[in-house]
């Protein structure tokens, strides 16, 4: 047996049945949404790492002229790192806070 050739297939869009107003309504869609969010965060983090390596290379190659020659690359890197990473997703408290108390029906 050998390795499978080809690329793995991933869903690149958010799940269809996920309801942000009631995330626990469909547990499968909630898990798929969580996996989608994690995958997108990793993609953003890896893009920032690639840009950081390009900035390092540009600084080494350009030497004293790196302020002028690498300006656009540094701006792209800084823009890619804003709001990226764990704990910076700015989700509303309703999605990850405590469950609201059930109101008793009379």
N, C-alpha and C positions, 0 to 999 in steps of 0.2 A: 504494500500500500504506500502510496505517495501522498504528498500534500495536494490539497485542492488548489487548482489554479483559478485565478480571478480575484476580484475584490469582494469583501463582505458587503451586504446590502443593508442599509439603515434607512429608517423612515426619517426624512429630513424636515418634516413638518410636525407641528404639535398634534396630539391625538384629537380625533374628531369628537368623541363623547365627553370631553372634559368640561365641567361647568365650574368656573371660578367662584361663583356665588355659593355653591354647595360642593366643595371638592370631595367630600366623603360619600357622595351619592353613588358614584361608580368607582370602586377601589382599583379596578384594572386600569381605567383611564387616569386615575391619580398617580399610580406607579409609572405609567408610560409618560405622563407629563413631567414627573420628577426626573426620570431618565433623560428626557428631552432637554430639560433645563441643565442638567449636569453635563451632558454632551456638548451643548452650546457653550457652556462656561469653559470646558477644556479646550475647545476650538479657539476661543478668544485668548486664552492663556498661552497656547502654543503659538498663535500668530504674534503675540507680543514678544515671546522668546526669540522667534525668528528675526523680528525687527531689531531686537536688542543685539543679536549677533551681527547683523548688518551694520548697526551703529558702531560697534566695537571695531569692526573691520575698517570702516570708513575713517574712524579716528586714527587708527594705526597707519593707514595708507596716506592720508592727507597731511598728517603732521600738524604744523603750525597753522595751516589754512583750514583746519577742520570746522572752525566757526562759520565760515562762508560755504564751504563745499558740502557739509553734512547737515545744514540747517533744515532742509525739507525732510530728510530722513529722521532726524531727531523729533521734528514736529509730529510726524506720523507715529513714531514710537510713543510719544507722550499722549497723543490722542487715543492710541490703542490700549494704554494702561489705565485710563480713567474709567472707574466703575467696573473694573475687571477683578475677579478674584472671589474668594469665598467670604460670605458675610457682607457683601456689598450689593446685594440684589434688590434692596429697597422694596421688598414685597410688603403688602399691607398686613397689618397685625391679624386681620381676620383669617388669613390663610395659614398662619403658623402660631397663633396665640391660643390661649385656653378656650375650650369649647364653651359656648354660652349655656347658661342654666336653662333647663326646660321649664316652660311656664305651665303651671298646673291648671288644667281645665276644670271649671266649676260646673 
